[in-house]
Amino acid sequence: MSAKEPIFIHCFPRVGSTWFGSKFMEKLGDSYFYEPMHEIMIDGTQEDADQEFDRLRQGKSLRHPSGIPPYFHNYPFSKEGGVPGFLQRFCYENYVLPPEQEDPEFKAYWASLIEYARTLGDQPGFKDTQSALRQGWMKANFGGVHIYLVQHPRLTDKSYHSFRGFNNRYIREFALTIGKNKNHPAFSEIFKWAAIEPPPEAQSYEQDIKHYSRLFSAPMEKRDPKFTRQYHYNAFCFFWMMGLAHASRYADIIVDMEALHDDDKRQEIERQIKEKTRLDIDLSDYKPKIPKKTIGEENFQLSGDIATIIARALPHVNPDWERIQGFPLSKTTTQAVESFARREKIQPDLFAKLPS
C-alpha cells in the first residue's frame, strides 16, 4: 500500500479505543483525527472543543490516557461554528451504509477531511465510534486500512453504566441510533422490540438527546419498568454483534481487546498492523480500567428474543464468518461467531460473565 493511504479505526464507545488510537497518534502526529463524526462538528467551535476537554479534566474523567492533546485540536472549525461540510445527520442517520450506496454529502465531508489531514502529515488516521456499520462504504470510497476494535460486551456495558448510571450518554446514543434508523431492515425489528417513541423530526441534536434522557433518567417510580440493566444490555449486544459481523467482511484487521492479554495473539495483531500500515505499534501495555461496581449489577444473559432479532438482522450487514477465522480472537468472540454462523440456538450465558 501507499504510505499515504489513510488508516481508519472503527469501534463502539468505551472499548479502549482512545488508548489504542493514541498509539497511532504518536506515529502520525496532527494527521490523526479523533471522532470525525462527533456532534461537536455540527456547530461547535475550537473554543467549545477546548472547554469540553478541560471540563473532562484533560480526559481523566473518561479514564483516557494521560498526556494526550485536546481531542479536537486539529479540526478546521469555522469561525461561525462547525466543521465545513459536516451535517447533523452524519452522527446517527444512515448508520448502515453498504459499499454501493450513494451519499454525496457524506462522501464530500470525508474527502475534504482526508485531504486536509494530508496537509498536516504524511499519513491520515481516523478513530471513530460511529462508523462500525459504515466500514464497507468507507473502504469502497476511500480505500485505506480498516481496523475494527471489539471488546467483551460485559466490560463495555460495565463501563457505560459507570458514567451517571441510567443517564449515561451511551444508552441515549444507542437509543437515538435505533430511532433514526427504524426504517432500515437491519433495525426494524430492534426498533419494535425497544418500543420507544422516537423524537420528532428536524430537531437539534441536543433536543434529540434530551428526549431519551427524560425517559431513562426519570425517577424509578416514573420510569418505564422495562428500562433495566438487562434491557440496555440486550440492546448493546445487538450493536456488538452487528458491528463484528460487518467487520468480518470489510475490516483488514480485527483487534479483539481481550486477546491482547495473550502474548502470542497480541504479537500476531502487532504483526498484522505492521504489515498493513507499515507502523510499529506496541500494544504490550494494554490494561483496561474496569470500574469496580456499577448501578444495578446483575449476571446478565443474552435474551432469546434478542438473539433471534440479531440472527435475522445479520444478513443485512453482510457477514463473512469464514474470513473472520483468520483473526486472533478471544474465546468469547469465537463462541459468538460460531453460534451465529451455525445458526444454532444461542446459549443464554454466552455473554453473561465478565472475563477473568
Residue pairs with C-beta under 8 A, 6 or more apart in sequence:
1 145
1 276
1 277
1 278
3 122
3 123
3 278
4 118
4 122
4 123
4 124
5 123
5 143
5 144
5 145
6 114
6 117
6 123
6 124
6 125
6 126
6 142
6 143
6 144
6 145
7 24
7 28
7 123
7 124
7 125
7 126
7 144
7 145
7 147
7 277
8 125
8 126
8 128
8 131
8 135
8 138
8 139
8 142
8 144
8 145
8 146
8 147
9 17
9 20
9 21
9 24
9 125
9 126
9 127
9 128
9 147
9 149
10 128
10 131
10 132
10 134
10 135
10 146
10 147
10 148
10 149
10 243
10 247
10 251
11 17
11 127
11 128
11 129
11 132
11 148
11 149
11 150
11 243
12 129
12 132
12 156
12 239
12 240
12 243
13 129
13 156
13 160
13 170
13 173
14 151
14 156
14 159
14 160
14 170
15 149
15 150
15 151
15 156
15 257
16 149
16 151
16 257
16 286
16 288
17 127
17 129
17 149
18 34
18 59
18 62
18 64
18 65
18 68
18 127
19 64
19 65
19 286
20 127
20 149
20 255
20 257
20 283
21 32
21 34
21 125
21 127
22 65
22 68
23 281
23 282
23 283
24 32
24 125
24 127
24 279
24 281
25 32
25 68
25 69
25 125
27 279
27 281
28 121
28 122
28 123
28 124
28 125
29 120
29 121
30 73
30 74
30 120
30 121
31 74
31 117
31 118
31 120
31 121
31 122
31 123
31 124
31 125
32 121
32 124
32 125
32 126
32 127
33 74
33 75
33 113
33 117
33 124
33 125
33 126
33 127
34 71
34 72
34 127
35 71
35 72
35 127
35 128
35 129
35 130
36 110
36 113
36 126
36 128
37 90
37 91
37 128
37 130
37 131
38 72
38 91
38 130
39 88
39 91
39 205
40 48
40 49
40 52
40 72
41 75
41 82
41 83
41 86
41 90
42 82
42 86
42 87
42 88
42 91
42 205
43 81
43 82
44 72
44 77
44 81
44 82
45 77
45 79
45 81
46 72
46 73
46 75
46 77
48 81
49 70
49 71
49 72
49 73
49 75
49 77
50 70
50 73
52 71
53 59
53 70
53 71
53 72
55 61
56 62
58 66
58 68
58 70
59 65
59 66
59 68
59 71
60 66
62 163
63 289
74 120
75 83
76 83
76 84
76 116
77 83
78 84
83 109
83 113
84 112
85 105
85 108
85 109
85 112
85 113
86 109
87 105
87 106
87 109
88 204
88 205
90 106
90 109
90 130
91 130
91 205
92 130
92 173
92 176
92 177
92 180
92 181
93 180
93 181
94 101
94 103
94 106
94 134
94 181
95 130
95 133
95 134
95 177
95 180
95 181
95 184
95 187
96 133
96 134
96 181
96 184
96 186
96 187
96 316
96 317
97 103
97 106
97 133
97 134
97 136
97 137
97 138
98 136
98 137
98 318
99 136
99 137
99 139
99 140
99 141
99 250
100 140
101 137
103 137
107 141
110 138
110 141
110 142
111 142
113 126
114 124
114 142
117 124
117 125
117 126
118 124
131 138
132 148
132 239
132 242
132 243
132 246
132 247
133 186
133 242
133 243
133 246
133 317
135 146
135 148
135 246
135 247
135 250
135 251
136 246
136 249
136 250
136 318
138 144
138 146
139 146
139 250
145 252
145 253
145 276
145 277
146 250
146 251
146 252
146 253
147 251
147 252
147 253
147 254
147 255
147 273
148 243
148 244
148 247
148 251
148 253
148 254
148 255
149 255
149 257
150 240
150 243
150 244
150 247
150 254
150 255
150 256
150 257
150 333
151 256
151 257
151 258
151 288
152 257
152 258
152 330
152 332
152 333
152 351
152 354
152 355
153 233
153 236
153 237
153 240
153 351
154 300
154 351
154 352
154 353
154 354
154 355
155 258
155 288
155 290
155 354
155 355
156 236
156 240
157 229
157 232
157 233
157 236
157 300
158 290
158 291
158 294
158 354
159 290
159 291
160 168
160 170
160 171
160 232
160 236
161 168
161 229
161 232
161 294
161 295
161 296
162 291
162 294
163 169
163 170
165 294
165 295
165 296
166 216
166 217
166 223
166 227
166 232
166 295
166 296
167 213
167 216
167 217
169 209
171 212
171 216
171 232
172 209
172 212
172 213
172 216
173 209
174 232
174 235
174 236
174 239
175 194
175 196
175 212
175 215
175 216
175 235
176 199
176 208
176 209
176 212
177 239
178 187
178 190
178 191
178 194
178 196
178 235
179 191
179 196
179 198
179 199
180 198
181 187
181 191
182 188
182 191
182 198
184 316
185 313
185 316
186 242
186 313
186 316
186 317
187 313
189 309
189 312
189 313
190 235
190 238
190 309
190 313
193 305
193 306
193 309
194 235
195 226
196 212
196 215
198 211
199 207
199 208
199 211
199 212
203 211
215 223
215 224
215 227
216 223
216 227
228 296
229 295
229 296
229 297
229 298
229 300
230 298
230 300
230 301
230 303
233 300
233 351
234 302
234 303
234 306
235 306
237 302
237 306
237 310
237 351
238 306
238 309
238 310
238 313
241 310
241 314
241 336
241 340
242 310
242 313
242 314
242 317
244 254
244 324
244 333
244 336
244 337
245 314
245 317
245 318
245 319
245 340
246 317
246 318
246 319
247 254
247 324
248 254
248 319
248 320
248 321
248 323
248 324
248 337
249 318
249 319
249 320
249 323
252 276
253 269
253 272
253 273
253 276
253 327
254 324
254 327
254 329
255 269
256 265
256 327
256 328
256 329
256 330
256 333
257 286
257 288
258 330
258 332
258 333
258 355
259 265
259 266
259 269
259 328
259 329
259 330
259 333
260 266
260 269
260 283
260 286
261 286
262 328
264 328
265 328
266 283
266 284
266 286
268 328
269 283
269 328
270 280
270 281
270 282
270 283
273 279
273 281
274 280
274 281
299 352
299 353
300 351
300 352
301 348
301 349
301 350
301 351
301 352
302 346
302 348
302 349
302 350
302 351
302 352
303 348
304 346
304 348
307 346
310 340
311 340
311 343
311 346
314 340
319 340
319 341
321 337
321 340
321 341
324 337
325 337
329 337
330 355
332 350
332 351
332 355
335 350
336 350
336 351
338 344
339 346
339 347
339 350
340 346
